Amino acid sequence: MCVFIYIAKAEFGQWCVVDSQIPDYVIQAALDWACRQGGVDCTQIQPNQPCFEPNTLKDHASFVFNSYYQIYKHRGAECYFNSAGILTQNDPNPFVNSSLISLINQDLEPSASDYLMV
């Protein structure tokens, strides 16, 4: 998952991610729709952009599906994507979120403990 989008926790603890049981062609069609007609800025998942890695269809689609869902859920949008999306209460990237929140809450000046001693 892309670190960039997950800096802020999803409202009400819900994330829209790819249903791993769905065939790739359905996921690809849903991803294409979200990027073209769905109004999601998909430049973040292009090569040399912050959310390109990991470079898998499911990771890219989960990033886009969740972006769409977080932006439009207040207008009645759902996490469906022709059955390719599924809502989860589990943070898809809890380690990154807790690390980022910890860093955000710290002073910006590094301490001696921030460096690896060899």
SVG drawing of the C-alpha trace seen along z (x, -y; Angstrom):
<svg xmlns="http://www.w3.org/2000/svg" viewBox="-26 -20 56 36">
<polyline fill="none" stroke="black" stroke-width="0.4" points="0.0,0.0 1.0,-3.5 2.3,-5.4 1.2,-8.7 -2.5,-8.1 -2.5,-6.4 -1.0,-9.2 -4.4,-10.1 -6.6,-7.3 -9.7,-6.5 -12.8,-8.1 -14.7,-5.7 -12.0,-3.1 -13.2,-1.8 -11.0,-1.2 -12.0,-0.1 -9.6,2.5 -9.5,5.1 -11.3,8.4 -8.5,10.9 -10.9,13.5 -11.9,11.4 -10.2,12.1 -7.6,9.6 -9.6,8.6 -12.5,7.4 -10.1,5.5 -8.4,3.9 -11.7,2.8 -12.8,1.3 -9.4,-0.4 -9.7,-1.8 -13.2,-3.2 -12.1,-4.8 -9.2,-6.5 -11.1,-7.7 -14.7,-8.4 -14.5,-8.0 -12.6,-11.2 -9.6,-9.7 -6.2,-11.2 -4.3,-8.1 -1.0,-9.8 0.2,-8.7 0.4,-5.1 2.4,-5.8 6.1,-5.0 8.4,-7.2 5.5,-8.5 5.0,-8.0 2.5,-5.1 3.9,-3.1 5.5,-0.5 4.6,2.1 3.9,2.4 1.0,4.9 -2.5,4.6 -4.1,5.3 -2.0,2.7 -2.6,0.1 -6.3,0.9 -6.6,0.9 -5.0,-2.6 -7.4,-3.9 -10.5,-2.2 -9.8,-3.6 -9.1,-7.1 -12.4,-7.0 -14.3,-5.7 -12.8,-8.2 -13.5,-11.1 -17.1,-10.2 -18.6,-8.1 -20.3,-11.3 -22.1,-11.5 -23.4,-7.9 -20.5,-6.1 -19.9,-2.6 -17.0,-0.2 -18.3,2.0 -16.4,1.6 -18.4,4.3 -17.7,6.7 -13.9,6.0 -13.9,3.9 -14.6,4.8 -14.8,2.7 -12.5,3.6 -12.3,2.4 -8.6,3.5 -6.1,0.9 -4.4,2.3 -1.1,0.8 -1.0,0.5 2.8,0.6 3.2,-2.4 0.4,-4.3 1.7,-3.8 5.2,-4.7 4.1,-7.9 1.8,-9.0 4.7,-8.5 7.0,-10.5 4.4,-13.3 4.1,-13.5 7.8,-13.7 10.0,-16.7 11.6,-17.2 15.1,-17.2 16.6,-13.7 17.9,-12.4 20.9,-10.1 18.6,-7.1 17.3,-7.7 20.6,-6.5 21.7,-3.0 24.9,-2.3 27.3,0.0"/>
</svg>
